[in-house]
Amino acid sequence: MESIKSLAYEVHMEELAEASLRQHIAKSDYSSVFVLVDENTTVHCLPRFMHKLGMTPNAIHEIKAGEVHKHIGTCSLVWEWLSEQGADRKSLLINLGGGVLTDLGGFVASTFKRGIDFINVPTTLLAMVDASIGGKTGVDLGALKNQIGVINQPQMVLVFPEFLETLEPRQIRSGFAEMLKHGLIIDAAYWNALRTTENFADGKCIQQSIAIKNDVVCQDPTEKGLRKILNFGHTLGHAIESYFLESKTKPTLLHGEAIAVGMILEGYLSHELKGLSKLSLQEIKDTFLTHFDRVDFTQADIEAILRLLIYDKKNSHGEVNFVLLQAIGNAVTDVKVPENLFEKAFAYYKEV
């Protein structure tokens, strides 16, 4: 498959990914090469990746898996490990894992000795089509998503779809939510193709989602305007994800599961405020509820979730800004939403 060129790097897939990795390391004269993994990728992905790497890295470090460990404390452990291993400004860090690991590893590399090179090797569908693309790095602040971070581009992103074979179906569906989002915000034909296919995790669909996100990022790398459309479903979705992550009684939701709910809710807001048709709204709801279980929300849950909106990164001057849809494939940014519509959106979501 053809590589996808971004502003400062390329996304390589399959055989080209392996060849590009070996060529880059051979010509870059790195003083040392380090690999960051988590508990899952150590077992399921690292042996395959070591064969592709074609060399023995200076050291490999394992962190605990899961969003709950995506915080500055984990970064400190990795910074200390790099320092102990003698890493310098000519070192390379390879991040082998899902979105939590590529976000955290990219942030660690971007800040260690004021920045060392890093390469992302995403191993989940979510990381392949979203988290590893675009240069956003960072960690959570408590349960609040991605509050600490920088935008800094990797040297390259390497996509090996074979790693998806190691995932349970729930993880695959989580990534599918972001792929569906790409269609909703900018490509109605892609949305229609995805919602009617059973083979959404194949190389061609992955490549198309990467291309869509990459095109948006290239036009607006620092999220001053257009790039904000990638946040459709994420304003309420992130608040839902944070609330369930922090709760001691609620089950933890994967990112895509929370964002799927967020896209139904923000689809309703789009219908009320931006003219999204009732038919399109129902299509969005039916599609997501076909692939994702309905989440139960009590009134207390909803009130707590809405209180978390004040921490959304798109907020400005004390106001919450939403990305909404005028139509499927046509998103608009910086929309203010009257508070009375939030309860109505959750009521619509609950309707059978």
C-alpha positions in Angstrom: 0.0 0.0 0.0 1.2 3.5 -0.8 2.5 5.6 2.1 0.7 8.7 3.3 2.8 11.8 3.5 2.1 14.2 6.3 3.7 17.6 7.1 6.9 16.3 8.6 6.7 12.5 8.4 5.1 9.6 6.5 2.7 6.9 7.5 3.9 3.6 6.1 1.9 0.3 6.0 2.7 -3.3 5.9 5.9 -4.3 3.9 6.8 -0.6 3.3 6.6 0.0 7.0 9.2 -2.6 7.8 11.6 -1.4 5.0 11.2 2.2 6.0 11.9 1.5 9.6 15.1 -0.4 8.9 16.2 2.3 6.4 15.5 5.2 8.8 17.5 3.6 11.6 20.4 2.7 9.3 20.8 6.3 8.0 20.0 8.3 11.1 23.1 7.5 13.2 21.2 7.2 16.5 23.3 6.9 19.6 20.8 4.5 21.1 17.4 3.0 20.3 14.8 2.3 22.9 11.4 0.5 22.7 8.4 1.4 25.0 5.7 -1.3 25.4 2.9 -2.2 27.8 1.9 -5.4 29.5 -0.2 -6.4 26.5 2.2 -5.5 23.7 5.1 -7.2 25.4 3.3 -10.5 25.0 1.3 -10.1 21.8 3.3 -7.7 19.6 6.9 -7.3 20.7 8.2 -10.7 19.3 6.8 -9.9 15.9 8.1 -6.3 16.0 11.6 -7.4 17.0 11.7 -9.5 13.8 10.7 -6.4 11.8 13.1 -4.1 13.6 16.0 -6.3 12.5 18.3 -5.2 15.3 18.6 -5.4 19.1 17.5 -2.2 20.8 19.6 -0.8 23.7 16.7 -1.5 26.1 13.0 -2.2 26.3 10.7 -0.8 29.0 7.3 -2.0 29.9 4.5 0.2 31.5 1.2 -0.9 32.9 -1.6 -1.1 30.3 -4.8 1.0 30.4 -6.1 4.6 30.5 -5.8 4.7 34.3 -2.0 4.7 33.9 -1.9 7.5 31.4 -0.6 10.1 33.8 2.5 12.1 34.7 3.6 9.5 37.2 4.1 6.9 34.5 6.0 9.6 32.4 8.3 10.1 35.4 9.1 6.4 35.5 9.9 6.4 31.8 12.0 9.5 32.0 14.0 8.0 34.8 14.5 4.8 32.9 15.8 6.7 29.8 18.1 8.6 32.0 19.4 5.5 33.7 20.0 3.9 30.3 22.1 6.8 29.2 19.7 8.1 26.6 20.8 11.4 25.0 19.4 13.9 22.5 20.5 11.6 19.6 18.4 8.7 21.0 15.3 7.2 19.4 12.2 6.0 21.3 9.9 3.6 19.5 6.4 3.5 20.9 4.8 0.0 20.4 1.2 0.0 21.6 -2.3 1.5 21.5 -3.4 5.0 21.9 -2.5 5.3 25.6 1.1 4.2 24.9 1.6 6.3 21.7 0.2 9.4 23.4 2.3 9.0 26.5 5.4 7.8 24.7 5.2 10.7 22.3 4.9 13.1 25.2 7.9 11.5 27.0 10.0 11.7 23.9 9.0 15.3 23.2 10.0 16.5 26.6 13.0 14.3 27.5 16.1 16.5 27.2 13.9 19.0 25.4 13.0 16.5 22.7 14.3 13.3 21.2 13.0 11.5 18.0 10.2 9.0 18.3 8.4 6.6 16.0 4.8 5.4 16.6 3.9 1.8 15.9 0.2 1.6 16.7 -1.1 -1.9 17.6 -4.8 -1.2 18.0 -7.3 0.0 15.4 -8.0 3.1 17.4 -4.3 4.0 17.5 -3.8 3.2 13.8 -6.6 5.5 12.5 -6.5 8.2 15.2 -4.2 8.4 18.2 -0.9 7.9 16.5 -1.7 10.3 13.6 -1.3 14.1 13.8 1.3 14.7 16.5 -0.9 15.1 19.5 0.9 13.8 22.6 0.0 13.9 26.3 -1.5 12.4 29.4 -4.6 12.8 31.6 -4.9 14.9 34.7 -6.6 12.7 37.1 -9.7 11.4 35.2 -9.7 14.5 32.9 -8.6 13.4 29.4 -5.5 14.7 27.7 -5.2 17.9 29.8 -1.3 17.9 29.7 0.6 17.6 26.4 2.2 19.1 23.3 1.8 18.8 19.6 4.9 17.3 18.2 5.3 15.1 15.1 6.9 11.6 15.1 9.6 10.7 12.6 7.2 8.2 11.1 4.2 6.1 11.9 4.3 2.4 11.0 1.0 0.5 10.5 1.0 -3.3 10.6 -2.6 -4.5 10.4 -1.5 -8.0 11.5 -1.3 -6.7 15.0 -5.1 -6.4 15.0 -5.2 -10.2 15.2 -4.2 -9.9 18.8 -7.2 -7.8 19.8 -10.5 -8.8 21.3 -13.6 -7.7 19.3 -14.4 -4.9 21.8 -11.1 -3.2 21.1 -11.7 -3.4 17.3 -15.1 -1.8 17.7 -13.6 1.0 19.8 -11.4 2.0 16.8 -14.4 1.6 14.4 -16.1 4.5 16.2 -13.4 6.9 15.1 -13.5 5.6 11.6 -17.3 6.2 11.5 -16.6 9.7 12.8 -14.3 10.4 9.8 -17.2 9.7 7.5 -19.6 11.8 9.5 -17.5 14.9 9.6 -16.1 15.0 6.0 -17.0 12.1 3.8 -20.6 10.9 3.5 -19.7 8.2 1.0 -17.2 6.7 3.4 -19.8 6.8 6.2 -22.2 4.8 4.0 -19.5 2.3 2.9 -18.4 1.7 6.5 -21.8 1.2 8.0 -22.7 -1.4 5.5 -19.5 -3.4 5.5 -18.5 -6.2 7.9 -14.8 -5.9 7.0 -14.0 -2.4 8.2 -10.7 -3.4 9.8 -9.0 -4.2 6.5 -6.0 -2.3 5.2 -8.0 -0.3 2.6 -10.4 1.1 5.2 -7.6 1.8 7.7 -5.7 3.6 5.0 -8.7 5.7 4.0 -9.3 6.8 7.6 -5.7 7.7 8.1 -5.8 9.7 4.8 -8.9 11.6 6.0 -7.4 12.6 9.4 -4.0 13.4 7.8 -5.6 15.7 5.3 -7.3 17.6 8.0 -4.2 17.8 10.2 -2.0 19.0 7.2 -4.4 21.9 6.7 -4.5 22.9 10.3 -1.7 21.2 12.3 -2.2 23.2 15.6 -6.0 23.1 15.7 -6.8 26.7 15.1 -9.8 26.0 12.9 -10.5 23.0 10.6 -8.8 20.4 12.8 -11.5 21.0 15.5 -13.9 19.0 13.4 -12.0 15.8 14.5 -13.6 16.5 17.9 -17.1 15.6 16.8 -18.6 13.5 19.6 -15.7 14.1 21.9 -17.0 17.0 23.9 -19.7 14.9 25.6 -17.9 11.7 24.8 -14.7 12.7 26.8 -16.9 13.8 29.7 -18.6 10.5 29.7 -15.3 8.6 29.4 -13.8 10.6 32.3 -16.9 10.1 34.5 -16.9 6.3 34.0 -13.1 6.1 34.5 -13.3 8.0 37.8 -16.4 6.1 39.1 -15.9 3.3 41.6 -19.2 1.7 40.7 -19.4 2.1 36.9 -17.7 -0.1 34.4 -14.8 1.6 32.5 -15.7 2.5 28.9 -13.2 2.3 26.1 -12.6 5.5 24.3 -14.6 4.5 21.2 -17.5 3.3 23.3 -17.8 6.7 25.0 -17.3 8.6 21.8 -20.1 6.5 20.1 -22.5 7.8 22.8 -21.1 11.3 22.3 -21.8 11.2 18.6 -25.4 10.2 19.1 -25.9 13.0 21.7 -24.1 15.6 19.5 -26.0 14.3 16.5 -29.2 15.3 18.4 -27.7 18.7 19.2 -26.9 19.0 15.4 -30.5 18.3 14.5 -31.8 20.9 17.0 -29.2 23.7 16.2 -27.7 23.1 12.7 -30.4 21.5 10.6 -29.2 17.9 10.5 -32.2 16.0 9.2 -34.3 13.7 11.4 -33.5 10.9 9.0 -29.8 11.4 9.2 -30.0 11.6 13.0 -31.9 8.3 13.2 -29.3 6.8 10.8 -26.5 7.8 13.1 -28.3 6.5 16.2 -29.2 3.2 14.6 -25.7 2.7 13.2 -23.9 3.2 16.6 -26.5 1.1 18.6 -26.0 -1.7 16.1 -22.3 -1.9 17.0 -22.2 -0.6 20.6 -24.3 -1.6 23.6 -26.5 1.1 25.0 -25.1 2.7 28.2 -27.4 3.3 31.1 -27.3 6.8 32.6 -29.1 7.9 35.8 -30.1 11.5 36.3 -27.2 11.8 38.8 -24.8 10.4 36.1 -26.0 13.0 33.6 -25.6 15.9 36.0 -22.1 14.8 36.9 -21.1 14.3 33.3 -22.4 17.8 32.4 -20.3 19.3 35.2 -17.2 17.9 33.5 -17.8 19.9 30.3 -16.1 22.9 31.8 -12.7 21.0 31.4 -13.0 20.4 27.7 -9.9 21.6 25.8 -12.0 23.4 23.1 -13.5 25.8 25.6 -12.8 29.5 25.3 -13.7 32.5 27.5 -15.6 30.3 29.8 -17.9 28.8 27.1 -18.2 25.2 25.9 -17.7 24.9 22.2 -19.1 22.0 20.2 -18.5 20.5 16.8 -21.9 19.7 15.2 -23.1 18.4 11.8 -25.1 20.4 9.3 -25.4 17.1 7.3 -23.5 13.8 7.2 -20.1 14.8 5.8 -20.4 18.4 6.7 -19.3 19.5 10.2 -19.1 23.0 11.7 -17.1 24.2 14.7 -17.4 26.5 17.7 -21.1 26.1 18.3 -22.6 27.2 21.6 -25.3 24.9 22.9 -28.1 26.0 25.2 -28.0 24.1 28.5 -31.6 22.9 28.2 -30.7 20.8 25.2 -28.3 18.5 27.0 -31.1 16.8 29.0 -33.1 16.4 25.8 -30.1 14.9 24.0 -29.8 12.2 26.8 -33.5 11.6 26.6 -33.2 11.0 22.9 -30.3 8.6 23.5 -32.4 6.6 26.0 -35.4 6.3 23.6 -35.8 2.7 22.4 
